[in-house]
Amino acid sequence: MALYDKRVMVKWNETAYANANLLIEWITNSLAPVLPAGPRLLALDIAKFHCTESVLQALRENDIIPSIIPPGCTGLIQPLDVAINKPFKDLLRDYIDEALESYEKAHAIDL
């Protein structure tokens, strides 16, 4: 973590999966402090921990209204995720793979 910019917050847990505690910490320490005053809407997918009482309480305490997106509806409710973000992530993944391959070749790394 010492190599990360001080403005970058890195959190993880033993399972490497997001969970209610990490989400609550993000809501409380990263999201809520930068939002304007008044009620705000946050779209969340159907991950079980998004709907736990502790997460919902953290949202209520910060005047954030959750909107849970039903399974299979991302393309209807979040078209940018399908039309722009996914192709962008695919291109980014390809560029990263190419850069890693070039680095491995240049430095004689055999994985």
C-alpha positions in Angstrom: 0.0 0.0 0.0 3.0 2.3 0.5 3.2 2.7 -3.3 -0.4 4.0 -3.7 -1.1 7.7 -3.9 -2.2 8.9 -0.5 -5.6 9.9 -2.0 -6.3 6.3 -3.0 -8.1 4.2 -0.4 -7.4 0.5 -0.6 -9.5 -2.0 1.4 -9.7 -5.7 1.3 -10.7 -8.7 3.4 -9.7 -12.3 3.7 -12.2 -13.5 1.1 -11.4 -10.7 -1.4 -15.1 -10.2 -1.9 -17.0 -7.0 -1.1 -19.3 -7.2 2.0 -21.6 -5.1 4.1 -18.8 -3.8 6.3 -16.7 -2.6 3.4 -19.8 -1.0 1.8 -20.7 0.8 5.0 -17.2 2.1 5.4 -17.3 3.3 1.8 -20.7 5.0 2.3 -19.6 6.6 5.5 -16.1 7.7 4.8 -15.9 8.2 1.0 -19.4 8.7 -0.5 -21.4 10.7 2.0 -18.8 13.3 2.7 -18.6 14.4 -0.9 -22.3 14.4 -1.7 -24.3 17.6 -1.8 -26.9 18.1 1.0 -30.3 16.6 0.6 -31.6 13.2 -0.4 -29.6 11.3 -3.1 -30.3 8.1 -5.0 -27.8 5.2 -5.2 -28.4 2.4 -7.6 -27.2 -1.0 -6.3 -27.3 -4.4 -7.8 -29.0 -7.3 -6.0 -26.0 -8.5 -4.1 -27.3 -9.9 -0.8 -25.2 -7.6 1.4 -26.7 -4.5 -0.3 -30.0 -5.2 1.4 -28.8 -6.0 4.9 -30.2 -3.9 7.7 -26.8 -2.5 8.5 -26.2 -1.2 5.0 -29.8 0.2 4.7 -29.3 1.9 8.1 -26.0 3.5 6.9 -27.8 4.8 3.8 -30.7 6.2 5.8 -28.3 7.9 8.2 -26.6 9.7 5.2 -29.9 10.6 3.5 -29.2 8.2 0.6 -32.1 6.4 -1.0 -31.2 2.9 -2.3 -32.6 1.7 -5.6 -32.0 -2.0 -5.9 -31.8 -3.1 -9.6 -33.5 -6.5 -10.2 -31.5 -9.3 -11.7 -31.3 -9.1 -15.5 -32.4 -5.5 -15.7 -29.0 -3.7 -15.8 -29.3 -3.2 -19.5 -32.7 -1.5 -19.0 -31.9 0.6 -16.0 -28.2 1.2 -16.5 -27.7 1.4 -20.3 -24.3 3.0 -19.9 -23.0 -0.1 -18.1 -23.9 -2.1 -21.2 -23.3 0.3 -24.0 -20.2 2.2 -22.8 -18.7 0.8 -19.6 -18.5 -2.8 -20.7 -16.8 -2.1 -24.1 -14.5 0.3 -22.4 -13.5 -2.3 -19.7 -13.0 -4.9 -22.5 -10.7 -2.5 -24.4 -8.8 -1.6 -21.2 -8.4 -5.3 -20.3 -6.9 -5.9 -23.8 -4.5 -3.0 -23.5 -3.4 -4.1 -20.0 -2.9 -7.7 -21.3 -0.8 -6.4 -24.2 1.3 -4.2 -21.9 1.9 -7.1 -19.5 3.0 -9.4 -22.3 5.4 -6.7 -23.6 6.8 -6.2 -20.1 7.2 -9.9 -19.5 9.0 -10.2 -22.8 11.2 -7.2 -22.2 12.2 -8.4 -18.8 12.5 -12.1 -19.6 9.7 -13.0 -17.2 8.2 -16.5 -17.7 4.9 -16.9 -15.9 
